[in-house]
Amino acid sequence: MSTYLKRISVICFIFTVFIGQVFTPIVGHAQELNATGFVDSFAFEKTKLSYGEKTTIHVNFSEKPGKKMKSGDTLTLVLPPELKGYSGTIALKDEAGRVFGTCQINANNVVCTFNDTVEKLKDIRGNFNFTVQGTNVEAGKTKDVQTNLGTDLEKQMVSITHPKGEGTEPGIFFYKSGDIQPDKSNEVRWFLNINLKKQYLHDNIVLKDTLQEGQTLNKDSFTITINNKEYLSLKQFQDRGYGYIKLTSDSSFEVVIYRHMANAKSFTIFYTSTITDSGKKLKHLQNDYKLDYQILYEKPISESNSVK
């Protein structure tokens, strides 16, 4: 090797060592705060849940004397398997509106990461809320779940009950339900369940559905299930002559199922809506419907209701 190349190699080695010595202490400053007394308290909005039910966890935290926060510090809250977090991101702000960190809500934990603003502030304190869903409990059982979210606080208990189904034959003609999945917290799933007793009809089934404030209809999300085993796209549903779904506005549509195709069959119409920024501020998301149908040899029925 030439003298010139040797000199270049030595310079590169010295530069590498220098960079390592400069940046290693900076990385070393970042710490995990969950067991340092940083979290003052946490509380469950509800401590008795049904399977699939949601509750909110409120968290309060503050900087402690002699434990100055640094950029890169993290706070990790660990969720037990029976509580599933609804995905999302929360900005942590002081009273002046300055963002000093962000919290990422995941299915199994919450990770808050603090930025360099914390090094400019004194006596940092704050709070945030996040939503979890009761899950992973055997049907017919109630499970008492104790957790301190991985902090040094005392454990608290949440009871989750998973009812055992009693039979499979529905006792009603129609019901509507909606839910939000933890991994898609900005989306609502809606289910329109029709002719659940598989009765014979005298006339067509007509259903008008309208989303209320805070939601946008996802027009390409429709799926129709027949007899709980055959899954059709909207195009397949219409091409096979079952009926049609007509969009009447950006937030409403009309479903018509032809009488001769609805006889002795049950239908579930699935679709989704996206929660808008204004919708995220609402306590409830509402969906209205109007249903007209007539069972063979019975009087016509017209019903209207709202689902939240």
GIRANOR-V59680 format. One record per residue. N is the residue number from 1. PHI is phi as a letter, one per 20 degrees, with the letter a starting at -180 (NA if undefined). PSI is psi in whole degrees, -180 to 180 (none if undefined). OMEGA is omega in degrees with one decimal (NA if undefined). Layout:
n=N phi=PHI psi=PSI omega=OMEGA
n=N phi=PHI psi=PSI omega=OMEGA
This chain:
n=1 phi=NA psi=137 omega=-178.5
n=2 phi=f psi=160 omega=178.3
n=3 phi=f psi=-36 omega=-178.9
n=4 phi=f psi=-46 omega=180.0
n=5 phi=f psi=-36 omega=177.7
n=6 phi=f psi=-42 omega=-179.9
n=7 phi=f psi=-42 omega=178.6
n=8 phi=f psi=-42 omega=-179.7
n=9 phi=f psi=-42 omega=179.6
n=10 phi=f psi=-43 omega=-179.8
n=11 phi=f psi=-44 omega=179.0
n=12 phi=f psi=-41 omega=179.5
n=13 phi=f psi=-46 omega=-179.8
n=14 phi=f psi=-41 omega=-179.5
n=15 phi=f psi=-42 omega=179.7
n=16 phi=f psi=-45 omega=179.0
n=17 phi=f psi=-40 omega=-179.0
n=18 phi=f psi=-47 omega=179.4
n=19 phi=f psi=-42 omega=179.5
n=20 phi=f psi=-40 omega=-179.3
n=21 phi=f psi=-32 omega=-178.7
n=22 phi=f psi=-44 omega=-171.2
n=23 phi=e psi=-20 omega=179.3
n=24 phi=g psi=-45 omega=178.8
n=25 phi=f psi=-33 omega=-178.8
n=26 phi=f psi=-46 omega=178.3
n=27 phi=f psi=-36 omega=-177.4
n=28 phi=f psi=-21 omega=-178.7
n=29 phi=f psi=-32 omega=-177.7
n=30 phi=f psi=138 omega=-178.9
n=31 phi=c psi=158 omega=174.5
n=32 phi=e psi=130 omega=-170.3
n=33 phi=d psi=0 omega=-171.2
n=34 phi=f psi=-24 omega=-178.6
n=35 phi=d psi=27 omega=-177.6
n=36 phi=d psi=9 omega=-176.7
n=37 phi=n psi=6 omega=-177.6
n=38 phi=f psi=-39 omega=179.0
n=39 phi=e psi=120 omega=-178.7
n=40 phi=e psi=-40 omega=-178.0
n=41 phi=a psi=160 omega=169.1
n=42 phi=b psi=152 omega=-176.8
n=43 phi=b psi=142 omega=175.4
n=44 phi=e psi=134 omega=177.4
n=45 phi=f psi=-39 omega=175.1
n=46 phi=c psi=138 omega=-178.9
n=47 phi=d psi=-2 omega=174.9
n=48 phi=c psi=112 omega=-174.2
n=49 phi=c psi=147 omega=166.1
n=50 phi=e psi=157 omega=179.7
n=51 phi=g psi=129 omega=-179.2
n=52 phi=n psi=-7 omega=-179.3
n=53 phi=f psi=152 omega=-178.4
n=54 phi=d psi=154 omega=169.0
n=55 phi=b psi=161 omega=-179.3
n=56 phi=d psi=140 omega=174.6
n=57 phi=d psi=125 omega=179.0
n=58 phi=d psi=130 omega=-177.4
n=59 phi=c psi=131 omega=174.6
n=60 phi=d psi=139 omega=-178.9
n=61 phi=b psi=161 omega=176.9
n=62 phi=a psi=149 omega=176.3
n=63 phi=f psi=137 omega=-176.4
n=64 phi=d psi=151 omega=179.5
n=65 phi=g psi=135 omega=178.6
n=66 phi=m psi=2 omega=-179.6
n=67 phi=c psi=63 omega=-177.8
n=68 phi=f psi=130 omega=-179.8
n=69 phi=f psi=149 omega=-179.8
n=70 phi=c psi=157 omega=174.0
n=71 phi=f psi=133 omega=-179.1
n=72 phi=n psi=-11 omega=175.3
n=73 phi=g psi=149 omega=179.9
n=74 phi=c psi=154 omega=170.8
n=75 phi=c psi=117 omega=-179.3
n=76 phi=d psi=121 omega=175.7
n=77 phi=d psi=124 omega=-174.6
n=78 phi=e psi=129 omega=179.4
n=79 phi=e psi=139 omega=175.2
n=80 phi=f psi=162 omega=-177.6
n=81 phi=g psi=-24 omega=-177.0
n=82 phi=e psi=-6 omega=178.0
n=83 phi=c psi=117 omega=-176.9
n=84 phi=d psi=125 omega=-177.3
n=85 phi=f psi=145 omega=174.9
n=86 phi=e psi=121 omega=-173.2
n=87 phi=f psi=145 omega=179.2
n=88 phi=r psi=176 omega=179.8
n=89 phi=c psi=136 omega=-179.4
n=90 phi=c psi=130 omega=175.2
n=91 phi=e psi=131 omega=177.7
n=92 phi=e psi=123 omega=-176.2
n=93 phi=c psi=152 omega=173.3
n=94 phi=e psi=-176 omega=-175.9
n=95 phi=f psi=-24 omega=179.5
n=96 phi=e psi=1 omega=178.9
n=97 phi=n psi=7 omega=179.2
n=98 phi=f psi=130 omega=-179.7
n=99 phi=e psi=119 omega=179.8
n=100 phi=d psi=4 omega=177.2
n=101 phi=r psi=169 omega=176.0
n=102 phi=c psi=146 omega=177.0
n=103 phi=d psi=127 omega=176.6
n=104 phi=d psi=118 omega=-180.0
n=105 phi=e psi=122 omega=178.6
n=106 phi=d psi=175 omega=-179.1
n=107 phi=f psi=-37 omega=-174.0
n=108 phi=d psi=-3 omega=178.0
n=109 phi=a psi=173 omega=173.0
n=110 phi=c psi=126 omega=-179.5
n=111 phi=d psi=113 omega=176.9
n=112 phi=d psi=129 omega=179.3
n=113 phi=d psi=129 omega=-175.5
n=114 phi=d psi=141 omega=-177.0
n=115 phi=e psi=-173 omega=-174.2
n=116 phi=f psi=-8 omega=176.6
n=117 phi=f psi=-30 omega=-178.1
n=118 phi=f psi=-26 omega=-178.8
n=119 phi=f psi=-11 omega=178.9
n=120 phi=d psi=-9 omega=-176.9
n=121 phi=d psi=160 omega=177.4
n=122 phi=c psi=149 omega=176.3
n=123 phi=l psi=55 omega=-178.6
n=124 phi=f psi=135 omega=174.7
n=125 phi=b psi=158 omega=180.0
n=126 phi=a psi=-173 omega=179.4
n=127 phi=b psi=162 omega=174.2
n=128 phi=b psi=160 omega=179.5
n=129 phi=c psi=147 omega=172.7
n=130 phi=b psi=160 omega=-172.4
n=131 phi=d psi=140 omega=176.3
n=132 phi=c psi=162 omega=-180.0
n=133 phi=c psi=137 omega=176.8
n=134 phi=f psi=130 omega=-176.5
n=135 phi=b psi=-178 omega=176.0
n=136 phi=l psi=43 omega=173.8
n=137 phi=c psi=133 omega=-177.3
n=138 phi=f psi=141 omega=179.2
n=139 phi=g psi=136 omega=-178.7
n=140 phi=n psi=6 omega=-176.8
n=141 phi=c psi=156 omega=168.8
n=142 phi=d psi=130 omega=-177.5
n=143 phi=c psi=130 omega=175.1
n=144 phi=e psi=118 omega=-176.4
n=145 phi=d psi=122 omega=177.9
n=146 phi=d psi=134 omega=-179.7
n=147 phi=b psi=149 omega=169.0
n=148 phi=d psi=15 omega=178.1
n=149 phi=m psi=24 omega=179.0
n=150 phi=n psi=11 omega=178.7
n=151 phi=e psi=-175 omega=176.8
n=152 phi=e psi=14 omega=178.0
n=153 phi=e psi=166 omega=177.1
n=154 phi=f psi=148 omega=-179.6
n=155 phi=f psi=148 omega=174.4
n=156 phi=d psi=158 omega=-174.0
n=157 phi=d psi=138 omega=173.3
n=158 phi=c psi=132 omega=178.1
n=159 phi=d psi=130 omega=-179.6
n=160 phi=c psi=124 omega=-178.8
n=161 phi=d psi=128 omega=177.2
n=162 phi=d psi=99 omega=-177.5
n=163 phi=f psi=150 omega=177.0
n=164 phi=e psi=130 omega=-177.6
n=165 phi=f psi=142 omega=178.4
n=166 phi=d psi=90 omega=178.6
n=167 phi=n psi=173 omega=-176.9
n=168 phi=c psi=-6 omega=-176.3
n=169 phi=e psi=112 omega=179.8
n=170 phi=f psi=151 omega=-179.3
n=171 phi=d psi=8 omega=-177.7
n=172 phi=c psi=161 omega=-179.1
n=173 phi=f psi=-38 omega=-172.9
n=174 phi=b psi=142 omega=163.6
n=175 phi=b psi=156 omega=-177.5
n=176 phi=c psi=141 omega=179.0
n=177 phi=b psi=163 omega=177.5
n=178 phi=b psi=153 omega=176.0
n=179 phi=b psi=169 omega=176.2
n=180 phi=c psi=124 omega=179.4
n=181 phi=e psi=139 omega=-177.9
n=182 phi=g psi=-34 omega=-177.4
n=183 phi=e psi=-1 omega=174.6
n=184 phi=c psi=68 omega=-171.8
n=185 phi=f psi=-6 omega=177.3
n=186 phi=d psi=14 omega=-176.0
n=187 phi=c psi=139 omega=175.6
n=188 phi=d psi=133 omega=173.3
n=189 phi=e psi=130 omega=179.2
n=190 phi=d psi=141 omega=-178.7
n=191 phi=c psi=123 omega=175.6
n=192 phi=d psi=109 omega=-174.4
n=193 phi=d psi=118 omega=-167.6
n=194 phi=c psi=140 omega=178.1
n=195 phi=l psi=53 omega=-174.3
n=196 phi=f psi=-24 omega=178.9
n=197 phi=e psi=5 omega=177.3
n=198 phi=l psi=52 omega=-178.5
n=199 phi=e psi=168 omega=175.6
n=200 phi=e psi=144 omega=-172.6
n=201 phi=d psi=151 omega=174.8
n=202 phi=e psi=-24 omega=-176.4
n=203 phi=b psi=174 omega=178.1
n=204 phi=f psi=153 omega=172.6
n=205 phi=e psi=128 omega=-179.6
n=206 phi=c psi=121 omega=-178.2
n=207 phi=c psi=126 omega=176.1
n=208 phi=d psi=126 omega=-173.0
n=209 phi=c psi=134 omega=-176.3
n=210 phi=c psi=122 omega=173.3
n=211 phi=f psi=142 omega=177.9
n=212 phi=e psi=-169 omega=-174.4
n=213 phi=g psi=142 omega=172.5
n=214 phi=n psi=5 omega=-178.4
n=215 phi=c psi=150 omega=173.3
n=216 phi=c psi=127 omega=-178.8
n=217 phi=f psi=129 omega=173.8
n=218 phi=e psi=98 omega=-168.0
n=219 phi=f psi=-20 omega=-178.8
n=220 phi=d psi=16 omega=-173.1
n=221 phi=e psi=1 omega=-173.1
n=222 phi=f psi=133 omega=170.4
n=223 phi=c psi=137 omega=-178.8
n=224 phi=d psi=127 omega=177.6
n=225 phi=d psi=132 omega=-179.2
n=226 phi=d psi=127 omega=-179.2
n=227 phi=l psi=27 omega=175.5
n=228 phi=m psi=23 omega=-178.6
n=229 phi=b psi=-22 omega=179.8
n=230 phi=d psi=124 omega=-175.8
n=231 phi=d psi=124 omega=-177.2
n=232 phi=c psi=145 omega=169.2
n=233 phi=f psi=170 omega=178.6
n=234 phi=f psi=-42 omega=-179.8
n=235 phi=f psi=-43 omega=179.0
n=236 phi=f psi=-41 omega=179.1
n=237 phi=g psi=-45 omega=-177.5
n=238 phi=f psi=-41 omega=-179.3
n=239 phi=f psi=-31 omega=-179.1
n=240 phi=e psi=2 omega=172.6
n=241 phi=n psi=17 omega=178.4
n=242 phi=f psi=-31 omega=-175.9
n=243 phi=q psi=-150 omega=179.5
n=244 phi=b psi=162 omega=171.8
n=245 phi=c psi=120 omega=-176.9
n=246 phi=d psi=124 omega=176.1
n=247 phi=f psi=124 omega=-178.0
n=248 phi=d psi=-15 omega=174.6
n=249 phi=a psi=-176 omega=178.0
n=250 phi=f psi=-12 omega=-176.6
n=251 phi=c psi=11 omega=-177.2
n=252 phi=b psi=159 omega=177.7
n=253 phi=b psi=166 omega=179.1
n=254 phi=c psi=133 omega=177.4
n=255 phi=d psi=130 omega=172.7
n=256 phi=c psi=123 omega=174.9
n=257 phi=d psi=121 omega=-175.7
n=258 phi=f psi=141 omega=-174.8
n=259 phi=g psi=-50 omega=-174.3
n=260 phi=f psi=-21 omega=177.5
n=261 phi=e psi=-19 omega=-178.7
n=262 phi=e psi=-17 omega=-177.2
n=263 phi=g psi=127 omega=175.1
n=264 phi=l psi=27 omega=177.9
n=265 phi=c psi=145 omega=173.5
n=266 phi=d psi=151 omega=-177.5
n=267 phi=c psi=140 omega=169.2
n=268 phi=c psi=118 omega=178.2
n=269 phi=d psi=119 omega=-177.4
n=270 phi=d psi=138 omega=171.4
n=271 phi=b psi=170 omega=-179.5
n=272 phi=c psi=160 omega=172.7
n=273 phi=c psi=149 omega=178.1
n=274 phi=e psi=133 omega=180.0
n=275 phi=f psi=126 omega=179.8
n=276 phi=e psi=173 omega=178.4
n=277 phi=f psi=-40 omega=178.4
n=278 phi=f psi=-33 omega=179.4
n=279 phi=f psi=-30 omega=179.6
n=280 phi=f psi=-17 omega=180.0
n=281 phi=e psi=-9 omega=-178.5
n=282 phi=e psi=147 omega=178.1
n=283 phi=f psi=-37 omega=179.8
n=284 phi=c psi=150 omega=171.3
n=285 phi=d psi=126 omega=-171.6
n=286 phi=d psi=148 omega=179.0
n=287 phi=b psi=125 omega=-177.4
n=288 phi=d psi=152 omega=175.7
n=289 phi=b psi=158 omega=172.7
n=290 phi=c psi=125 omega=-174.8
n=291 phi=c psi=132 omega=175.0
n=292 phi=c psi=129 omega=178.4
n=293 phi=b psi=164 omega=176.9
n=294 phi=b psi=117 omega=176.4
n=295 phi=f psi=145 omega=-177.3
n=296 phi=g psi=130 omega=178.9
n=297 phi=m psi=16 omega=176.8
n=298 phi=c psi=170 omega=-178.7
n=299 phi=f psi=152 omega=176.0
n=300 phi=f psi=147 omega=179.3
n=301 phi=c psi=135 omega=175.2
n=302 phi=c psi=124 omega=-179.5
n=303 phi=c psi=145 omega=177.7
n=304 phi=c psi=144 omega=-180.0
n=305 phi=a psi=174 omega=177.3
n=306 phi=c psi=145 omega=177.0
n=307 phi=c psi=135 omega=-180.0
n=308 phi=d psi=none omega=NA
